[in-house]
Structures are given as C-alpha cells and as structure tokens.
C-alpha cells in the first residue's frame, strides 16, 4: 500500500507526524526553496501502519515530506553543513502566532535537535515514493511499552 496524505490543519498534521515517526534521513536530504516557499525532506520512514500484522516483517519506505507556504527555516542541535549526518524524526508540532493561521511547525529530532519552519499556514504533503524493504529493527523509545 502506497501512502499519500495531505495536512491542512493541526489535526491532520498529527496524523502525518504519526506516519513519519522514526523516519531517518541525512542532512543532504533536506531542501529549502525560499522563492517557492517550500521545504522538503526525502526520508526512509518506518511503516508503523503495518506493524499490527504480527506475521509480517517490519518495513521502511522512501517517502517525500513537503511543506508549502514556508517563510523561513531554522535548526538547532545538528550541523546542517555535514551532509552525512543522520537525523531521526520523532514528532511534528504546530503553534500559531496570534489568531493564526500563520505560525511555526517544529520537527522534533532524536538527540535534542529540531527544525523550525515559519509558515503562513499548514500545508503538508506526505507520499511514499518507492518500494518497501524489510528491516529487523523496530524503533524503540525509553519508557514506551
């Protein structure tokens, strides 16, 4: 099953965030086009929606995560110039400025890093772009059951 999702509000963003939890990518996989007001990540996402079927192996899939209406990008906790650094996405959160819809989307990374996107509104697309491959490792988080 190929996943394609669109987020236009905070509730939608939480669905996309759940599907992107534990996605891994390199700094070279981050792209920002100020003139197009777009920020994109090419990532290897863990296929959480398939983990309930106990007889299936765990999978990862190549996916594109595209944010539109982006006014600016900031990051902390990693060196963006190191193209080979590997990052892991834990969650995405949204905070409005005033009455909204403009605000900021925070991409929370493992290890304490984050990417902050200043946006005019929430407009996010997630799409699987390639086939799946098997992985033996299921991501685990301290304190999780």
DSSP file (Angstrom, degrees, kcal/mol; ACC not computed):
  #  RESIDUE AA STRUCTURE BP1 BP2  ACC     N-H-->O    O-->H-N    N-H-->O    O-->H-N    TCO  KAPPA ALPHA  PHI   PSI    X-CA   Y-CA   Z-CA
    1    1 A X              0   0    0      0, 0.0     2,-0.5     0, 0.0     0, 0.0   0.000 360.0 360.0 360.0 124.4    0.0    0.0    0.0
    2    2 A X        -     0   0    0    126,-0.0     2,-0.4   127,-0.0   129,-0.0  -0.774 360.0-137.0 -90.1 130.2    1.4    3.4   -1.0
    3    3 A X        +     0   0    0     -2,-0.5   125,-2.7     2,-0.0     2,-0.3  -0.722  26.5 171.0 -93.0 133.9    0.7    6.2    1.4
    4    4 A X  E     +A  127   0A   0     -2,-0.4     2,-0.3   123,-0.2   123,-0.2  -0.950  10.2 170.5-140.4 120.2   -0.4    9.7    0.3
    5    5 A X  E     -A  126   0A   0    121,-3.0   121,-2.5    -2,-0.3     2,-0.4  -0.944  19.1-159.6-132.2 151.6   -1.5   12.2    2.9
    6    6 A X  E     -A  125   0A   0     -2,-0.3     2,-0.5   119,-0.2   119,-0.2  -0.999   7.5-161.4-129.6 131.7   -2.3   15.9    3.0
    7    7 A X  E     +A  124   0A   0    117,-3.0   117,-2.2    -2,-0.4     3,-0.1  -0.962  22.4 159.4-116.8 126.8   -2.4   18.0    6.1
    8    8 A X        +     0   0    0     -2,-0.5   114,-0.3   115,-0.2     2,-0.3   0.375  68.5  26.2-123.4  -1.7   -4.2   21.4    6.2
    9    9 A X  S  > S-     0   0    0    112,-0.1     4,-2.4     1,-0.1     5,-0.2  -0.913  91.9 -89.4-149.9 177.9   -4.7   21.8    9.9
   10   10 A X  H  > S+     0   0    0     -2,-0.3     4,-1.7     1,-0.2     5,-0.1   0.866 123.1  53.3 -62.3 -38.3   -3.1   20.8   13.2
   11   11 A X  H  > S+     0   0    0      1,-0.2     4,-1.1     2,-0.2    -1,-0.2   0.927 110.7  46.7 -63.5 -44.6   -5.2   17.6   13.5
   12   12 A X  H  > S+     0   0    0      1,-0.2     4,-2.1     2,-0.2     3,-0.4   0.898 108.2  57.2 -61.0 -40.6   -4.1   16.5   10.0
   13   13 A X  H  X S+     0   0    0     -4,-2.4     4,-2.8     1,-0.2    -1,-0.2   0.862 101.6  55.7 -61.3 -36.1   -0.5   17.3   10.9
   14   14 A X  H  X S+     0   0    0     -4,-1.7     4,-2.0     2,-0.2    -1,-0.2   0.844 106.1  51.3 -66.0 -32.7   -0.7   14.9   13.9
   15   15 A X  H  X S+     0   0    0     -4,-1.1     4,-1.7    -3,-0.4    -2,-0.2   0.935 112.3  45.5 -67.1 -46.2   -1.7   12.1   11.5
   16   16 A X  H  X S+     0   0    0     -4,-2.1     4,-1.6     1,-0.2    -2,-0.2   0.911 110.9  54.7 -61.9 -42.0    1.2   12.9    9.2
   17   17 A X  H  X S+     0   0    0     -4,-2.8     4,-0.8     1,-0.2    -1,-0.2   0.898 105.5  52.3 -58.4 -42.6    3.5   13.1   12.3
   18   18 A X  H  < S+     0   0    0     -4,-2.0     3,-0.5     1,-0.2    -1,-0.2   0.886 110.4  47.7 -62.6 -38.8    2.5    9.6   13.4
   19   19 A X  H  < S+     0   0    0     -4,-1.7    29,-0.3     1,-0.2    -1,-0.2   0.759 115.0  46.1 -73.8 -23.9    3.3    8.2   10.0
   20   20 A X  H >< S+     0   0    0     -4,-1.6     3,-2.3    -3,-0.2    69,-0.2   0.464  79.8 128.6 -96.7  -2.4    6.7    9.9    9.9
   21   21 A X  T 3< S+     0   0    0     -4,-0.8    25,-0.4    -3,-0.5    69,-0.2  -0.333  81.5  10.2 -57.3 130.7    7.7    9.0   13.5
   22   22 A X  T 3  S+     0   0    0     67,-3.4    -1,-0.3     1,-0.3     2,-0.2   0.593  87.7 153.9  72.9  15.1   11.1    7.4   13.4
   23   23 A X    <   -     0   0    0     -3,-2.3    66,-2.6    66,-0.5     2,-0.4  -0.510  31.4-148.8 -66.4 142.0   11.8    8.4    9.8
   24   24 A X  E     +BC  44  88A   0     20,-2.1    20,-2.9    64,-0.2     2,-0.3  -0.905  25.5 155.1-117.9 146.7   15.5    8.7    9.2
   25   25 A X  E     - C   0  87A   0     62,-2.0    62,-3.5    -2,-0.4     2,-0.2  -0.978  35.7-112.4-160.4 161.8   17.3   11.0    6.7
   26   26 A X  E >   - C   0  86A   0     16,-0.3     3,-2.0    -2,-0.3    60,-0.2  -0.627  33.2-111.1 -97.1 159.9   20.6   12.7    6.1
   27   27 A X  G >  S+     0   0    0     58,-1.5     3,-1.8    55,-0.4    56,-0.2   0.854 120.1  62.5 -57.3 -34.1   21.2   16.5    6.2
   28   28 A X  G 3  S+     0   0    0     55,-1.8    -1,-0.3     1,-0.3    56,-0.1   0.677  93.0  65.4 -64.5 -16.0   21.7   16.3    2.4
   29   29 A X  G <  S+     0   0    0     -3,-2.0    13,-1.6    54,-0.2     2,-0.4   0.434  83.3  92.9 -85.9   0.0   18.1   15.1    2.2
   30   30 A X  E <   +D   41   0A   0     -3,-1.8     2,-0.4    11,-0.2    11,-0.2  -0.818  54.4 178.7 -95.2 131.4   16.8   18.5    3.5
   31   31 A X  E     -D   40   0A   0      9,-2.4     9,-2.9    -2,-0.4     2,-0.4  -0.998  11.3-173.5-135.6 136.0   15.9   21.1    0.8
   32   32 A X  E     -D   39   0A   0     -2,-0.4     2,-0.6     7,-0.2     7,-0.2  -0.994   4.8-172.8-130.2 127.7   14.6   24.6    1.1
   33   33 A X  E >>> -D   38   0A   0      5,-3.0     5,-1.7    -2,-0.4     4,-1.0  -0.866   2.3-174.1-116.8  93.5   13.5   26.8   -1.8
   34   34 A X  G >45S+     0   0    0     -2,-0.6     3,-0.5     1,-0.2    -1,-0.2   0.870  83.6  55.0 -57.4 -39.5   12.7   30.3   -0.5
   35   35 A X  G 345S+     0   0    0      1,-0.2    -1,-0.2     2,-0.1    -2,-0.0   0.810 116.5  37.7 -66.7 -28.0   11.4   31.6   -3.8
   36   36 A X  G <45S-     0   0    0     -3,-0.8    33,-0.4     2,-0.2    -1,-0.2   0.489 105.6-130.2 -96.0  -6.4    8.9   28.7   -3.9
   37   37 A X  T <<5 +     0   0    0     -4,-1.0    33,-2.5    -3,-0.5    32,-0.6   0.892  62.9 134.1  55.8  43.3    8.2   28.8   -0.2
   38   38 A X  E   < -DE  33  68A   0     -5,-1.7    -5,-3.0    30,-0.2     2,-0.4  -0.957  38.8-172.1-127.4 144.2    8.8   25.1    0.1
   39   39 A X  E     -DE  32  67A   0     28,-2.2    28,-3.4    -2,-0.4     2,-0.3  -0.998  16.3-175.3-129.3 133.9   10.8   22.8    2.4
   40   40 A X  E     -DE  31  66A   0     -9,-2.9    -9,-2.4    -2,-0.4     2,-0.4  -0.958  16.3-163.1-135.8 150.9   11.2   19.1    1.7
   41   41 A X  E     -DE  30  65A   0     24,-2.2    24,-2.6    -2,-0.3     2,-0.7  -0.999   9.4-155.2-130.1 128.9   12.7   16.0    3.3
   42   42 A X  E     + E   0  64A   0    -13,-1.6   -16,-0.3    -2,-0.4     2,-0.3  -0.936  37.3 167.7 -98.8 116.4   13.4   12.8    1.4
   43   43 A X  E     - E   0  63A   0     20,-2.7    20,-2.9    -2,-0.7     2,-0.8  -0.835  46.7-123.6-132.9 162.3   13.3   10.2    4.2
   44   44 A X  E     -BE  24  62A   0    -20,-2.9   -20,-2.1    -2,-0.3     2,-0.3  -0.910  41.2-161.0-103.5 101.7   13.2    6.5    5.0
   45   45 A X  E     - E   0  61A   0     16,-2.6    16,-2.2    -2,-0.8     2,-0.4  -0.611  18.0-122.0 -90.4 145.1   10.1    6.2    7.1
   46   46 A X  E     - E   0  60A   0    -25,-0.4     2,-1.7    -2,-0.3    14,-0.2  -0.692  27.0-126.0 -79.6 134.6    9.2    3.3    9.3
   47   47 A X    >   +     0   0    0     12,-2.5     3,-1.3    -2,-0.4    12,-0.3  -0.581  39.7 167.0 -88.0  80.8    5.9    1.7    8.2
   48   48 A X  G >   +     0   0    0     -2,-1.7     3,-1.6   -29,-0.3     4,-0.3   0.826  68.6  66.8 -64.1 -32.4    4.1    1.9   11.6
   49   49 A X  G 3  S+     0   0    0      1,-0.3    -1,-0.3    -3,-0.2     3,-0.2   0.654 101.6  49.4 -67.4 -13.2    0.7    1.1    9.9
   50   50 A X  G X  S+     0   0    0     -3,-1.3     3,-0.7     1,-0.1    -1,-0.3   0.436  85.8  86.9-101.5  -1.6    1.9   -2.4    9.0
   51   51 A X  T <  S+     0   0    0     -3,-1.6    -2,-0.1    -4,-0.3    -1,-0.1   0.694  75.5  69.0 -75.7 -16.9    3.3   -3.4   12.5
   52   52 A X  T 3  S+     0   0    0     -4,-0.3     2,-1.4    -3,-0.2    -1,-0.2   0.810  79.1  82.2 -71.0 -28.9   -0.1   -4.7   13.7
   53   53 A X  S X  S-     0   0    0     -3,-0.7     3,-2.0     1,-0.2    -1,-0.1  -0.636  70.5-164.8 -78.0  95.5    0.1   -7.6   11.3
   54   54 A X  T 3  S+     0   0    0     -2,-1.4    -1,-0.2     1,-0.3    -2,-0.1   0.656  79.9  59.5 -60.6 -20.1    2.3   -9.8   13.5
   55   55 A X  T 3  S+     0   0    0     -3,-0.1     2,-0.3     2,-0.1    -1,-0.3   0.568  91.1  84.5 -87.5  -7.4    3.2  -12.2   10.7
   56   56 A X  S <  S-     0   0    0     -3,-2.0     3,-0.1    -6,-0.2     2,-0.1  -0.701  80.9-118.6 -94.4 144.9    4.8   -9.5    8.5
   57   57 A X        -     0   0    0     -2,-0.3    79,-0.1     1,-0.1    -4,-0.1  -0.384  41.4 -91.5 -71.8 160.7    8.4   -8.3    8.9
   58   58 A X  E     - F   0 135A   0     77,-0.6    77,-2.3    -2,-0.1     2,-0.3  -0.393  49.2-158.4 -69.6 151.9    9.0   -4.7    9.7
   59   59 A X  E     - F   0 134A   0    -12,-0.3   -12,-2.5    75,-0.3     2,-0.3  -0.932  18.6-160.6-134.5 155.8    9.4   -2.3    6.7
   60   60 A X  E     -EF  46 133A   0     73,-2.2    73,-2.2    -2,-0.3     2,-0.3  -0.949  13.9-165.7-125.7 152.9   10.8    1.0    5.7
   61   61 A X  E     -EF  45 132A   0    -16,-2.2   -16,-2.6    -2,-0.3     2,-0.3  -0.993  26.7-112.2-138.2 145.6    9.8    3.0    2.7
   62   62 A X  E     +E   44   0A   0     69,-0.8    67,-2.8    -2,-0.3    68,-1.1  -0.614  47.0 176.9 -73.5 133.2   11.3    6.0    0.9
   63   63 A X  E     -EF  43 128A   0    -20,-2.9   -20,-2.7    -2,-0.3     2,-0.5  -0.970  28.7-137.1-141.5 153.2    9.0    9.0    1.3
   64   64 A X  E     -EF  42 127A   0     63,-2.9    63,-2.1    -2,-0.3     2,-0.5  -0.955  14.1-167.9-111.4 129.0    8.8   12.7    0.4
   65   65 A X  E     -EF  41 126A   0    -24,-2.6   -24,-2.2    -2,-0.5     2,-0.5  -0.973  11.7-174.1-117.0 115.9    7.6   15.1    3.0
   66   66 A X  E     -EF  40 125A   0     59,-2.9    59,-2.7    -2,-0.5     2,-0.5  -0.949  11.4-164.2-121.1 126.3    6.9   18.6    1.5
   67   67 A X  E     -EF  39 124A   0    -28,-3.4   -28,-2.2    -2,-0.5     3,-0.3  -0.921  12.4-165.0-105.4 130.0    5.9   21.7    3.5
   68   68 A X  E     +E   38   0A   0     55,-2.9    55,-0.4    -2,-0.5    53,-0.3  -0.700  65.3  38.3-110.1 165.9    4.4   24.6    1.5
   69   69 A X  S    S+     0   0    0    -32,-0.6    51,-2.6   -33,-0.4     2,-0.5   0.842  76.2 163.2  63.8  36.5    3.9   28.2    2.5
   70   70 A X  E     +G  119   0B   0    -33,-2.5    49,-0.3    -3,-0.3    -1,-0.2  -0.775  22.1 179.9 -92.2 123.1    7.3   28.2    4.3
   71   71 A X  E     -     0   0B   0     47,-3.6     2,-0.3    -2,-0.5    48,-0.2   0.693  66.9  -7.0 -92.7 -23.6    8.7   31.7    5.1
   72   72 A X  E     -G  118   0B   0     46,-1.2    46,-2.5   -35,-0.1     2,-0.4  -0.980  55.1-142.5-169.6 158.1   11.8   30.6    6.9
   73   73 A X  E     +G  117   0B   0     -2,-0.3     2,-0.3    44,-0.2    44,-0.2  -0.997  18.2 174.0-133.1 131.8   13.8   27.6    8.3
   74   74 A X  E     -G  116   0B   0     42,-2.4    42,-3.2    -2,-0.4     2,-0.3  -0.952   7.3-169.5-131.2 154.3   15.9   27.4   11.4
   75   75 A X  E     -G  115   0B   0     -2,-0.3     2,-0.3    40,-0.2    40,-0.2  -0.975   6.0-174.7-142.9 158.4   17.6   24.4   13.1
   76   76 A X  E     +G  114   0B   0     38,-2.3    38,-2.5    -2,-0.3     3,-0.1  -0.991  61.4  36.0-148.9 146.5   19.3   23.6   16.3
   77   77 A X  S    S+     0   0    0     -2,-0.3     2,-0.3    36,-0.2    36,-0.2   0.485 103.7  58.2  93.9   3.4   21.2   20.6   17.6
   78   78 A X  S    S-     0   0    0     36,-0.1     2,-0.9    34,-0.1    -1,-0.1  -0.982  82.7-107.0-157.6 160.6   23.0   19.4   14.5
   79   79 A X    >   -     0   0    0     -2,-0.3     3,-1.6     1,-0.2     6,-0.2  -0.806  22.6-166.8 -95.1 104.7   25.4   20.7   11.8
   80   80 A X  T 3  S+     0   0    0     -2,-0.9    -1,-0.2     1,-0.3   -50,-0.1   0.728  86.4  63.8 -64.2 -21.2   23.4   21.2    8.6
   81   81 A X  T 3  S+     0   0    0      1,-0.1     2,-1.3    -3,-0.1    -1,-0.3   0.677  82.3  83.8 -77.3 -16.5   26.7   21.5    6.7
   82   82 A X    X   -     0   0    0     -3,-1.6     3,-1.9     1,-0.2   -55,-0.4  -0.716  63.8-172.6 -87.3  91.3   27.6   17.9    7.5
   83   83 A X  T 3  S+     0   0    0     -2,-1.3   -55,-1.8     1,-0.3   -54,-0.2   0.710  78.5  55.7 -60.8 -22.9   25.6   16.3    4.7
   84   84 A X  T 3  S+     0   0    0    -57,-0.2    -1,-0.3   -58,-0.2     2,-0.1   0.493  75.3 119.1 -90.6  -3.4   26.2   12.8    6.0
   85   85 A X    <   -     0   0    0     -3,-1.9   -58,-1.5    -6,-0.2     2,-0.5  -0.408  60.3-137.0 -64.0 138.3   24.8   13.4    9.5
   86   86 A X  E     -C   26   0A   0    -60,-0.2     2,-0.3   -59,-0.1   -60,-0.2  -0.859  21.0-169.1-102.7 128.3   21.8   11.1   10.1
   87   87 A X  E     -C   25   0A   0    -62,-3.5   -62,-2.0    -2,-0.5     2,-0.4  -0.841  10.2-152.4-115.7 151.7   18.7   12.5   11.7
   88   88 A X  E     -C   24   0A   0     -2,-0.3    22,-2.5    22,-0.3     2,-0.4  -0.991  14.2-138.1-127.4 125.0   15.7   10.8   13.2
   89   89 A X  E     +H  109   0B   0    -66,-2.6   -67,-3.4    -2,-0.4   -66,-0.5  -0.675  22.9 174.1 -84.4 126.9   12.3   12.5   13.3
   90   90 A X  E     -     0   0B   0     18,-3.3     2,-0.3    -2,-0.4    19,-0.2   0.836  60.9 -26.2 -96.8 -43.6   10.3   11.9   16.5
   91   91 A X  E     -H  108   0B   0     17,-1.3    17,-2.7   -70,-0.1     2,-0.4  -0.987  46.8-129.6-164.6 164.0    7.3   14.2   16.0
   92   92 A X  E     -H  107   0B   0     -2,-0.3     2,-0.3    15,-0.2    15,-0.2  -0.996  25.7-176.9-125.1 133.1    5.9   17.3   14.4
   93   93 A X  E     -H  106   0B   0     13,-2.2    13,-2.6    -2,-0.4     2,-0.4  -0.897  12.0-147.9-127.4 158.1    4.1   20.1   16.3
   94   94 A X  E     -H  105   0B   0     -2,-0.3     2,-0.4    11,-0.2    11,-0.2  -0.984  10.8-176.6-129.7 136.8    2.3   23.3   15.3
   95   95 A X  E     -H  104   0B   0      9,-2.4     9,-2.7    -2,-0.4     2,-0.1  -0.993  19.4-138.4-133.4 126.6    2.0   26.5   17.2
   96   96 A X  E     -H  103   0B   0     -2,-0.4     2,-0.7     7,-0.2     7,-0.3  -0.423  10.8-130.4 -80.3 156.9    0.0   29.5   15.8
   97   97 A X  S >  S-     0   0    0      5,-2.8     3,-1.7    -2,-0.1     5,-0.2  -0.941  72.7 -45.7-102.9 113.3    1.1   33.1   16.1
   98   98 A X  T 3  S-     0   0    0     -2,-0.7    -2,-0.1     1,-0.3     3,-0.1  -0.448 128.0 -10.9  65.8-131.2   -1.8   35.1   17.5
   99   99 A X  T 3  S-     0   0    0      1,-0.2    -1,-0.3    -2,-0.2    -3,-0.0   0.571 109.5-177.7 -80.3  -9.3   -5.1   34.2   15.8
  100  100 A X  S <  S+     0   0    0     -3,-1.7    -1,-0.2     2,-0.1     3,-0.1  -0.151  72.5 159.7  77.4-179.0   -3.3   32.2   13.1
  101  101 A X  S    S+     0   0    0     19,-0.1    21,-0.1    -3,-0.1    -1,-0.1  -0.998  89.3  71.9 -84.4  -3.8   -3.2   30.5   10.6
  102  102 A X        +     0   0    0     -5,-0.2    -5,-2.8    19,-0.1     2,-0.3  -0.394  64.8 108.4 -71.1 152.4    0.4   31.6   10.4
  103  103 A X  E     -HI  96 119B   0     16,-2.2    16,-2.6    -7,-0.3     2,-0.4  -0.882  61.7 -63.4 177.1-146.7    2.7   30.0   12.9
  104  104 A X  E     -HI  95 118B   0     -9,-2.7    -9,-2.4    -2,-0.3     2,-0.5  -0.997  22.7-151.1-139.8 141.3    5.5   27.5   13.2
  105  105 A X  E     -HI  94 117B   0     12,-2.4    12,-3.0    -2,-0.4     2,-0.5  -0.945  17.6-156.2-106.4 125.3    5.9   23.8   12.6
  106  106 A X  E     -HI  93 116B   0    -13,-2.6   -13,-2.2    -2,-0.5     2,-0.8  -0.908   5.9-156.2-105.3 127.3    8.6   22.2   14.8
  107  107 A X  E     -HI  92 115B   0      8,-3.3     8,-1.9    -2,-0.5     2,-0.5  -0.902  17.8-150.7 -98.5 107.6   10.2   18.9   13.6
  108  108 A X  E     -HI  91 114B   0    -17,-2.7   -18,-3.3    -2,-0.8   -17,-1.3  -0.696  14.0-162.9 -86.3 124.1   11.4   17.3   16.8
  109  109 A X  E >   -H   89   0B   0      4,-2.7     3,-1.1    -2,-0.5   -20,-0.2  -0.735  24.8-101.0-107.3 153.4   14.5   15.2   16.3
  110  110 A X  G >  S+     0   0    0    -22,-2.5     3,-0.7    -2,-0.3   -22,-0.3  -0.363 106.5  40.6 -65.0 153.8   16.1   12.5   18.5
  111  111 A X  G 3  S-     0   0    0      1,-0.2    -1,-0.2   -24,-0.1   -24,-0.0   0.516 131.6 -72.6  82.7   5.1   19.1   13.7   20.4
  112  112 A X  G <  S+     0   0    0     -3,-1.1    -1,-0.2     1,-0.3    -2,-0.2   0.442  94.9 128.9  93.3  -0.6   17.6   17.0   21.2
  113  113 A X    <   -     0   0    0     -3,-0.7    -4,-2.7   -36,-0.2     2,-0.3  -0.387  31.8-177.2 -83.3 165.6   17.7   18.7   17.8
  114  114 A X  E     -GI  76 108B   0    -38,-2.5   -38,-2.3    -6,-0.2     2,-0.4  -0.991  23.9-142.5-157.7 159.0   14.9   20.4   15.9
  115  115 A X  E     -GI  75 107B   0     -8,-1.9    -8,-3.3    -2,-0.3     2,-0.5  -0.996  19.7-158.2-122.0 128.1   14.0   22.1   12.7
  116  116 A X  E     -GI  74 106B   0    -42,-3.2   -42,-2.4    -2,-0.4     2,-0.5  -0.941   3.7-164.9-114.3 123.5   11.6   25.1   13.0
  117  117 A X  E     -GI  73 105B   0    -12,-3.0   -12,-2.4    -2,-0.5     2,-0.6  -0.928  11.5-148.0-108.9 121.3    9.6   26.1    9.9
  118  118 A X  E     -GI  72 104B   0    -46,-2.5   -47,-3.6    -2,-0.5   -46,-1.2  -0.800  31.7-177.0 -84.8 122.2    7.9   29.6    9.9
  119  119 A X  E     -GI  70 103B   0    -16,-2.6   -16,-2.2    -2,-0.6   -49,-0.2  -0.881  42.6-142.5-127.8 152.3    4.7   29.1    7.9
  120  120 A X  S    S-     0   0    0    -51,-2.6     2,-0.3    -2,-0.3   -19,-0.1   0.789  91.3 -27.3 -74.8 -30.7    1.8   31.1    6.5
  121  121 A X  S    S-     0   0    0    -52,-0.4     2,-0.6   -53,-0.3    -1,-0.3  -0.953  81.9 -74.0-169.2 171.5   -0.4   28.1    7.2
  122  122 A X        +     0   0    0   -114,-0.3     2,-0.2    -2,-0.3   -53,-0.1  -0.731  56.0 149.8 -82.7 120.3   -0.3   24.3    7.5
  123  123 A X        +     0   0    0     -2,-0.6   -55,-2.9   -55,-0.4     2,-0.4  -0.744  16.4 159.7-149.2  99.0    0.1   22.7    4.0
  124  124 A X  E     -AF   7  67A   0   -117,-2.2  -117,-3.0    -2,-0.2     2,-0.4  -0.967  20.7-164.8-129.8 135.6    2.0   19.5    4.2
  125  125 A X  E     -AF   6  66A   0    -59,-2.7   -59,-2.9    -2,-0.4     2,-0.4  -0.973   2.9-172.5-121.0 136.6    2.1   16.6    1.8
  126  126 A X  E     +AF   5  65A   0   -121,-2.5  -121,-3.0    -2,-0.4     2,-0.4  -0.997  13.2 165.9-125.3 129.3    3.5   13.1    2.5
  127  127 A X  E     -AF   4  64A   0    -63,-2.1   -63,-2.9    -2,-0.4     2,-0.3  -0.984  36.7-124.4-145.9 133.3    3.9   10.5   -0.2
  128  128 A X  E     - F   0  63A   0   -125,-2.7   -65,-0.3    -2,-0.4     3,-0.1  -0.572  26.0-174.6 -68.4 136.7    5.7    7.2   -0.4
  129  129 A X  E     +     0   0A   0    -67,-2.8     2,-0.3    -2,-0.3   -66,-0.2   0.436  56.8  19.9-117.3  -2.7    8.0    7.4   -3.5
  130  130 A X  E    S-     0   0A   0    -68,-1.1    -1,-0.0     1,-0.1    -2,-0.0  -0.898  87.8 -67.0-153.9-179.1    9.5    3.9   -3.7
  131  131 A X  E     -     0   0A   0     -2,-0.3   -69,-0.8     1,-0.1     2,-0.2  -0.149  51.3-104.0 -71.6 169.7    9.1    0.3   -2.8
  132  132 A X  E     - F   0  61A   0    -71,-0.2     2,-0.3   -73,-0.0   -71,-0.2  -0.616  28.3-161.9 -93.2 154.2    9.4   -1.1    0.7
  133  133 A X  E     - F   0  60A   0    -73,-2.2   -73,-2.2    -2,-0.2     2,-0.1  -0.985  24.5-106.3-135.3 151.0   12.3   -3.0    2.2
  134  134 A X  E     - F   0  59A   0     -2,-0.3     2,-0.3   -75,-0.2   -75,-0.3  -0.423  31.4-175.9 -76.1 143.6   12.5   -5.2    5.2
  135  135 A X  E     - F   0  58A   0    -77,-2.3   -77,-0.6    -2,-0.1    -2,-0.0  -0.995  21.9-154.0-136.3 142.5   14.1   -4.2    8.4
  136  136 A X  S    S+     0   0    0     -2,-0.3     2,-0.5   -79,-0.1    -1,-0.1   0.647  74.5  85.9 -86.3 -16.1   14.6   -6.4   11.5
  137  137 A X        -     0   0    0    -79,-0.1     2,-0.5     3,-0.0    -1,-0.0  -0.767  57.7-165.1 -97.7 124.4   14.7   -3.4   13.8
  138  138 A X        -     0   0    0     -2,-0.5    -2,-0.0   -80,-0.1   -80,-0.0  -0.914  34.9-110.5 -99.7 126.2   11.6   -1.8   15.2
  139  139 A X        -     0   0    0     -2,-0.5     2,-0.3  -117,-0.1    -1,-0.0  -0.265  37.3-164.4 -57.6 141.0   12.3    1.7   16.7
  140  140 A X        -     0   0    0      5,-0.0     2,-0.4     3,-0.0    -1,-0.0  -0.950   8.0-155.8-129.0 149.3   12.0    1.8   20.5
  141  141 A X    >   -     0   0    0     -2,-0.3     3,-2.3     0, 0.0    -2,-0.0  -0.977  32.3-100.0-126.4 137.8   11.7    4.7   22.8
  142  142 A X  T 3  S+     0   0    0     -2,-0.4     3,-0.1     1,-0.3     0, 0.0  -0.281 109.3  15.8 -55.1 134.3   12.7    4.8   26.5
  143  143 A X  T 3  S+     0   0    0      1,-0.3    -1,-0.3     2,-0.0     2,-0.2   0.310  96.3 125.8  85.4  -9.3    9.7    4.4   28.8
  144  144 A X    <         0   0    0     -3,-2.3    -1,-0.3     1,-0.1    -4,-0.0  -0.542 360.0 360.0 -83.1 150.2    7.5    3.1   25.9
  145  145 A X              0   0    0     -2,-0.2    -1,-0.1    -3,-0.1    -3,-0.1   0.468 360.0 360.0 -74.8 360.0    5.7   -0.2   26.3
